[in-house]
Structure formats: structure tokens, C-alpha cells
Amino acid sequence: MAKMKVTLQAELKRGTFYWVTTVEADSEEEALVAAENLFSAEMETASEWEFSDYDVEPF
């Protein structure tokens, strides 16, 4: 197994959401599934989330 950094991106109605995590996996497909499963687990506590960083740029 290798450690892999996975970035998931979802285009939402009002913006773009990124989920970045590190997983142990044997393939990219396995890493994707593992990252999706970790995200699903985090959604259970979404009401407790707080943003810890931001970037603001003129548009």
C-alpha cells in the first residue's frame, strides 16, 4: 500500500467544494473510494465544522 493525497472537487450551485485527504491504497481507484468514504464519515459531523483558512482575491 502507498500513501496517496486525494483531492475531490464538487461543483455546487453556489460554488466549488474541495475535499483533500491522505489515504493508504494500492491503486488510484482504491484511493478515490477511500477518500469518498472518509468524506461521507465527516458529513455526519458537518454541523461542527469551522473553516480554519481562507484566501480572498479580487475578481
C-alpha positions in Angstrom: 0.0 0.0 0.0 1.1 3.5 -0.7 0.1 6.8 0.9 -1.8 9.0 -1.6 -3.1 12.5 -1.4 -6.6 12.7 -2.9 -8.4 15.9 -3.9 -12.1 15.6 -4.7 -13.9 18.5 -6.3 -17.7 19.1 -6.5 -19.3 21.9 -8.4 -22.2 23.1 -6.3 -25.0 25.6 -7.0 -23.2 28.4 -5.3 -19.5 27.5 -5.5 -16.9 24.8 -5.7 -16.1 22.5 -2.8 -12.8 20.7 -2.4 -12.1 17.8 -0.1 -8.4 16.9 0.3 -7.3 13.9 2.3 -4.5 11.4 2.6 -5.2 7.6 2.4 -3.4 4.3 2.2 -4.3 2.5 -1.1 -3.0 0.1 -3.7 -4.4 2.0 -6.7 -5.9 5.3 -7.7 -9.3 3.8 -7.8 -8.9 2.4 -4.3 -7.7 5.8 -3.1 -10.7 7.5 -4.6 -13.1 5.1 -2.9 -11.3 5.5 0.4 -11.4 9.3 0.2 -15.1 9.3 -0.6 -15.7 7.1 2.4 -13.8 9.4 4.7 -15.8 12.4 3.3 -19.1 10.6 4.0 -18.0 9.9 7.6 -17.1 13.6 8.0 -20.5 14.7 6.7 -22.0 13.1 9.8 -20.5 15.9 11.9 -20.8 18.8 9.3 -22.7 20.9 11.8 -19.5 21.1 13.9 -17.2 22.2 11.1 -15.4 25.5 11.2 -13.2 26.9 8.4 -9.6 27.4 9.5 -8.1 29.1 6.5 -9.2 31.2 3.6 -7.9 33.1 0.5 -9.7 36.2 -0.9 -8.7 37.6 -4.3 -10.1 40.5 -6.3 -12.3 39.3 -9.2 
